[in-house]
Amino acid sequence: MKLAVIYYSATGHGTTMATITAKAAENAGAEVRVRHIAETVDPAAFAQNPAWTANHEATKDLPAASGADIEWADAVIFGSPTRFGNVTGQFQSFIDSLGGLWAQGKLANKVYAGFTSSQTTHGGQEATLLSLYTTIMHFGGIIVAPGYTDPLKFADGNPYGASHITGPDNTNELSNEVTAALEHLATRVVEIGGKLAG
């Protein structure tokens, strides 16, 4: 089973979440591609934000996500920070670039799931995932949310995907509950995606 983890990260939390997700998927037996969505903001605009600058420098030369990564995959886990209850502009620009593949039906019949982060509790995380899943329905994709399929979901409290609260200064590290939620999400996507892929 082939899984693509495609994410955008500004200050690095999404990069960490993608890494944890990919490792869990590999441990579950998947062949995994991790691809970041390229930054579309001029680095000069965030030069005063050390975390954003550091993450940009650490990821800018890594392979960037493309539609070919989705074509290759049997399943896709998307990640985006929350912006006003929705995905980031950078993430949306990537989605908007997929129109040709969508028109050819090449985004359909794959398993999809998502993760997100926000600075505050109830900062629009569930709305972001639901918005993402609306896009996936337009793809003809098969949404595999975690639901409450494991007791740990009662600890992290998000049946729509996995989510992290970065804190007002964006310095909160991932909790054990969020790490476990990401691992469960990846394992579930690999399991269901593998069944559908045959």
N, C-alpha and C positions, 0 to 999 in steps of 0.2 A: 504494500500500500504506500502510495506516494503522497506526502503532505507538504504543502507550502505554508510557511508562517510568514505573513506579509504584514508589516507594521510601519507606522510612523512614530517617531519619538523625538521630542524636543529636548527635554532635560535628562533623558537617560532611563527613566523608569520603564518606558515601553521596551527599550533595548534589553533590560534585565528580564522583563516579563516574557519577551520573545525567546530569550536564551533558555529560561526555565521550561517554557512550553516545548521547545524543540527537543531538549534533552529527555523530557518525559515521553515524547512521541517516539524518539529513537529507542528508548528503553522498552516501549510497547511494541517494537518491531517495525516501525515505519522508516522509509527512506525520506529524509527531511531536507528541504531547502529553506533557509532563513534569508529573507530579503527585506531590507529597509526601503521605505519610500523616500526618495531623494528630497532634500530640503529645497523649497522654492523661495524661501525668504532670504534676502541678501544678508550674509553674515554680519555686515556692519550694523544691521538693525538690532541684532541681539548681542553685540560685542560686550555690553555691560552686564550680561547674564552669564556668569561663569559656568553654570551647569549646562546651559544650552550650547555654549561655545565648545565645552569639553566633549559633549556627546557628538556634536557636529564633526569635530576633528577626529574623533575615534571611529566614526562610521562613514565619512564622506568617500573613502576610497574602497569601501566594500561593495560587492555587487548590488546594484539597485533593482528594485522590483520592476517587473514588466509583465505584460499580459501573457507572455510565453510561460511564466512560472505558474500561472493559473491553468493554462492549457495542459501543462505537464502533469499537474497534480490530480489525484483522486479526491483530495480534501484540502480545504484552505481554512486556516485560522487567521483572521484579521485582527489587528490591534491598532487602536488610535486613542490618544488622549481625548477627554471630553472638552468640547468648546460650546458653551451655551446649549447643552443638551443634545449635541450633535458631534459628528467627527470633525477633525481639523480641516482647514482649507487644503492643506497639503495632501491629506488622505483623500479628500473629495476630488481633487485634481487628478489623482491616480485613477479613481473610479471612473471619472469622466473620460479618461483615455481609453476605456475598454469598450467603447461603443461598437467598434468593428467586430470584435470577438462576440459581443452580445448578439449582434445582428446575424452572425453565423451560427448561433446556438452553442458556441464553444464554452460558455460559462455555466451552462445548464447541467443538471444531473450529477452534480458534485456535492459533497458534504461541506458545509460551512459553519463556523462558529466565531465568536469574538471575545476580545478582552479590552478593557479600557482603564483609565485612571482620571482622577480629578483632585483638585486641591482640598476640597471639603467633603464631609459626609453629606450624602444626598445631593452631590454637586452635579447631578444630571447623568450619572453613570447608566442607570437603567434606560433612560430616554435615548442615550447614545447608542446602546446596543440594539434597542428596538428600531431606531432609525437605520442602523446598519442592516438589520434583518429585513427591513422593507426593501432595501436595495437588492438583497439576495433573493427575495421573492421575485423581483423583476428579472433577475438572472435565470429563474427557473431552478435555483439551487435548493438543496435540502438542508434545512437548519437543524443542527444537533446541539441544542442548548443543554446545559447540565441538569436543569430542573433540580429536583431534590432526590437525585439518584444515589446519593451517598450522605451519611450523617454529617460529614464536614460542611455540607451546604447549609446546614442550620447554624453553623458557626460564622461562615462568611456572608450568608444571607442573600446571595445573588443567584437566582435560578436562571438568569438570562445568559450568563457567561462568567467571567472572572473580572474582578475590579480591585483597584488599589487607591487608597487615599494618600496623596503625596504630602499633604500638610501645607499650610499657608506660605512656607518658605521653600517648598518642594524638596525637603530633605528627609522625609519619612522613608525608611527602608521597608521593603516588603515584609509583612508579618508571616509567621508560619502558616496562618490560615489562608492567606492569599497565595502563598507558594503551593500549598496543598490543593487549592482550588484550581490553579493553573495546571497542575499535574493531573488532576482528575479530568479537567476539560480535555486536555490533550489525549489522555488514555481513552476517554469515551469517543472522541472523534475518530481515533485510529480504529477502535473496535467497530463502530458503526460503518465508517468509511470502508474498512476492510471487507465487511459483509457485502456491501453494495458493489464493491469493485470485483468481488468474486474471488 
